[in-house]
Amino acid sequence: MTLLDINSDYKNSADILTALDKIQTNMNKSSRTLIGLTGGPGSGKSTLANYLLDHFSKQQNTHIICLSMDGFHLPKNQLQSLPNSVEALARRGAPWTFDSTAFIERVKRIKQGYQQNDILWPSFDHSLGDPIEDELIIKQHTNVVLIEGLYLLHQQDGWQDSKALFDEHWFLDIPVEVAIERLAKRHMKAWNFTHEQAMDRINQSDGLNAELVATYKDQADWLLRV
């Protein structure tokens, strides 16, 4: 799904309008709000985050940033050094293939840094397949920080402290089969796969992650359906 798709297909979605209202309300506060946006692979988390950011960037005096946990992927060279390196590379994207400790430490700094100091955040270069450290800046006056990712509600693999760091948890509740088909189309386009090849790749990793993430939705404060 592209930003153009969500602009045309979901512009009048009740839940997206509610999301915009929620963010506007939080921007009017004199404190910082951290929103976690969780959803499975292919659910459209980054597309939605980009849409929300684009909407508010057109306004003056808005203080919001949308971030991804993808910058906390363990680099490939670190995965290759693990005792189970073959499994780690094949399962990249599973909760234990991220640096959960660094993620939680950085979110704590964001939570504590409002009106005190800017915080740096890593991005992820999909062409390289590795994170880029300290590429993004959360300005000290930014009072709405939305972070999207798979494992913000995960309670194992070092993610246990993540949930409590956020003021609100939103879950992008897209049927797993719809998200998987989106992933298949993405793989077919990116790597010129057949549908069968794309599904074989998904079944080895993303499909497993999708099933895991779907178990978290009851922990969220709001199920967002678009």
C-alpha positions as CSV (number, residue, x, y, z in Angstrom):
1,M,0.0,0.0,0.0
2,T,1.3,3.4,-0.9
3,L,0.6,6.8,0.6
4,L,-1.4,7.6,-2.6
5,D,-3.5,4.5,-1.9
6,I,-4.3,5.6,1.6
7,N,-5.1,9.1,0.6
8,S,-7.6,7.9,-2.1
9,D,-9.0,4.8,-0.4
10,Y,-9.1,5.8,3.2
11,K,-9.4,9.6,3.3
12,N,-12.8,9.4,4.8
13,S,-12.2,6.4,7.1
14,A,-13.8,7.0,10.4
15,D,-10.8,5.4,12.3
16,I,-8.3,7.5,10.4
17,L,-10.3,10.6,11.2
18,T,-10.3,9.5,14.8
19,A,-6.5,9.0,14.8
20,L,-6.1,12.6,13.5
21,D,-8.3,13.9,16.3
22,K,-6.4,11.9,18.9
23,I,-3.1,13.3,17.7
24,Q,-4.4,16.8,17.5
25,T,-5.7,16.5,21.1
26,N,-2.3,15.3,22.3
27,M,-0.5,18.1,20.4
28,N,-2.5,20.6,22.4
29,K,-1.2,19.3,25.7
30,S,1.8,20.8,27.5
31,S,3.4,17.3,27.9
32,R,4.9,14.7,25.6
33,T,2.7,11.8,24.4
34,L,4.2,8.5,23.2
35,I,1.9,6.5,20.9
36,G,2.8,2.9,20.0
37,L,1.4,1.7,16.6
38,T,1.5,-2.1,16.4
39,G,0.4,-4.4,13.6
40,G,1.7,-7.4,11.7
41,P,3.9,-7.4,8.7
42,G,2.1,-5.9,5.7
43,S,-0.6,-4.3,7.8
44,G,0.3,-0.8,6.6
45,K,1.9,0.6,9.8
46,S,4.5,2.7,8.0
47,T,2.0,3.9,5.4
48,L,-0.4,5.0,8.0
49,A,2.4,6.7,10.0
50,N,3.5,8.5,6.9
51,Y,0.0,9.6,6.2
52,L,-0.5,11.0,9.7
53,L,2.9,12.8,9.5
54,D,2.1,14.2,6.1
55,H,-1.3,15.5,7.3
56,F,0.2,17.5,10.2
57,S,3.3,18.6,8.4
58,K,1.0,20.8,6.2
59,Q,0.0,22.8,9.3
60,Q,2.0,25.4,11.1
61,N,3.3,24.9,14.6
62,T,2.8,21.2,14.7
63,H,5.2,19.1,16.8
64,I,4.9,15.4,15.8
65,I,7.3,12.8,14.6
66,C,6.6,9.3,13.4
67,L,9.4,6.7,13.9
68,S,9.9,3.0,13.2
69,M,11.5,0.4,15.4
70,D,13.2,-1.0,12.2
71,G,16.4,0.9,13.0
72,F,16.9,-1.6,15.9
73,H,17.3,-4.6,13.6
74,L,20.5,-6.3,14.5
75,P,23.0,-5.6,11.7
76,K,23.7,-8.5,9.3
77,N,27.3,-8.8,10.5
78,Q,26.1,-9.2,14.1
79,L,23.5,-11.9,13.1
80,Q,26.3,-13.7,11.2
81,S,28.4,-13.8,14.4
82,L,25.6,-15.6,16.4
83,P,26.0,-19.3,17.1
84,N,22.7,-19.9,15.2
85,S,23.6,-17.5,12.4
86,V,21.8,-19.4,9.6
87,E,18.5,-19.4,11.6
88,A,19.0,-15.8,12.6
89,L,19.4,-14.6,9.0
90,A,16.5,-16.7,7.8
91,R,14.3,-15.5,10.7
92,R,15.4,-11.8,10.5
93,G,12.4,-9.8,11.7
94,A,11.6,-12.2,14.6
95,P,11.6,-10.5,18.0
96,W,14.9,-11.9,19.0
97,T,16.7,-10.5,15.9
98,F,16.2,-6.9,17.2
99,D,18.3,-5.0,19.8
100,S,15.4,-4.7,22.3
101,T,17.6,-3.3,25.0
102,A,18.8,-0.4,22.9
103,F,15.2,0.2,21.7
104,I,13.9,0.4,25.3
105,E,16.8,2.6,26.4
106,R,16.2,5.1,23.5
107,V,12.4,5.3,24.1
108,K,13.1,6.0,27.8
109,R,15.3,8.9,26.7
110,I,12.5,10.2,24.5
111,K,10.1,9.9,27.3
112,Q,12.3,11.9,29.7
113,G,13.8,14.4,27.2
114,Y,10.8,16.7,26.5
115,Q,11.8,20.3,26.6
116,Q,15.3,19.2,27.8
117,N,17.3,17.8,24.9
118,D,17.1,16.5,21.3
119,I,17.3,12.7,20.9
120,L,18.8,10.8,18.0
121,W,17.1,7.8,16.5
122,P,18.3,5.2,13.9
123,S,16.7,4.5,10.5
124,F,16.8,1.5,8.4
125,D,18.3,1.4,4.8
126,H,16.3,-1.2,2.9
127,S,18.8,-1.1,0.0
128,L,21.6,-2.0,2.3
129,G,19.4,-4.2,4.6
130,D,21.0,-2.6,7.7
131,P,20.2,0.1,10.2
132,I,21.8,3.6,10.1
133,E,22.5,4.9,13.6
134,D,21.5,8.4,14.7
135,E,20.0,9.5,11.4
136,L,16.8,11.0,12.8
137,I,16.3,13.7,15.4
138,I,13.5,14.0,17.9
139,K,13.5,17.7,18.7
140,Q,13.0,18.6,22.4
141,H,9.8,20.5,21.7
142,T,8.2,17.6,19.8
143,N,5.3,16.6,22.0
144,V,3.7,13.7,20.0
145,V,6.0,10.8,19.2
146,L,4.4,7.9,17.3
147,I,6.5,4.8,17.0
148,E,5.4,1.9,14.8
149,G,6.6,-1.6,15.0
150,L,5.8,-5.3,15.4
151,Y,6.9,-5.9,19.0
152,L,5.9,-2.9,21.1
153,L,3.5,-5.1,23.0
154,H,5.7,-8.3,23.1
155,Q,6.3,-9.7,26.5
156,Q,9.4,-11.9,25.8
157,D,12.8,-11.7,24.2
158,G,13.8,-8.6,26.1
159,W,10.7,-6.5,25.1
160,Q,8.9,-6.8,28.4
161,D,9.5,-3.2,29.4
162,S,8.3,-1.7,26.1
163,K,4.6,-1.7,26.8
164,A,4.7,0.5,29.8
165,L,6.7,3.2,28.1
166,F,3.9,4.3,25.9
167,D,0.9,6.5,26.8
168,E,-1.3,4.9,24.2
169,H,-1.2,1.7,22.2
170,W,-2.9,1.5,18.8
171,F,-3.2,-1.8,16.9
172,L,-3.7,-1.7,13.2
173,D,-6.2,-4.6,13.0
174,I,-5.9,-5.9,9.4
175,P,-6.8,-9.5,8.7
176,V,-3.7,-11.6,8.6
177,E,-4.6,-13.0,5.2
178,V,-4.9,-9.5,3.7
179,A,-1.6,-8.5,5.1
180,I,0.1,-11.6,3.9
181,E,-1.2,-11.0,0.4
182,R,0.1,-7.5,0.5
183,L,3.5,-8.9,1.4
184,A,3.4,-11.4,-1.4
185,K,2.7,-8.6,-3.9
186,R,5.6,-6.6,-2.4
187,H,8.0,-9.5,-2.8
188,M,6.8,-10.2,-6.3
189,K,7.5,-6.6,-7.3
190,A,10.8,-6.2,-5.5
191,W,12.4,-9.5,-6.4
192,N,10.4,-10.5,-9.5
193,F,9.1,-13.5,-7.6
194,T,6.2,-15.7,-8.6
195,H,3.4,-15.8,-6.1
196,E,4.5,-19.2,-5.1
197,Q,8.1,-18.0,-4.4
198,A,6.8,-15.0,-2.5
199,M,4.6,-17.2,-0.3
200,D,7.4,-19.7,0.3
201,R,9.6,-16.8,1.6
202,I,6.7,-15.4,3.7
203,N,6.0,-18.8,5.3
204,Q,9.5,-19.0,6.5
205,S,9.5,-15.8,8.5
206,D,7.0,-13.0,8.0
207,G,4.0,-15.4,8.3
208,L,5.2,-16.6,11.6
209,N,5.8,-13.1,12.9
210,A,2.3,-12.1,11.7
211,E,0.7,-14.9,13.7
212,L,2.6,-13.9,16.8
213,V,1.8,-10.2,16.5
214,A,-1.9,-11.0,16.0
215,T,-2.0,-12.4,19.6
216,Y,-1.2,-8.9,21.0
217,K,-4.2,-7.0,19.8
218,D,-6.2,-7.5,23.0
219,Q,-3.5,-5.6,24.9
220,A,-3.9,-2.5,22.8
221,D,-6.0,0.5,23.9
222,W,-7.5,1.0,20.5
223,L,-8.0,-1.3,17.5
224,L,-7.6,0.8,14.4
225,R,-9.4,-0.6,11.3
226,V,-8.9,0.9,7.9
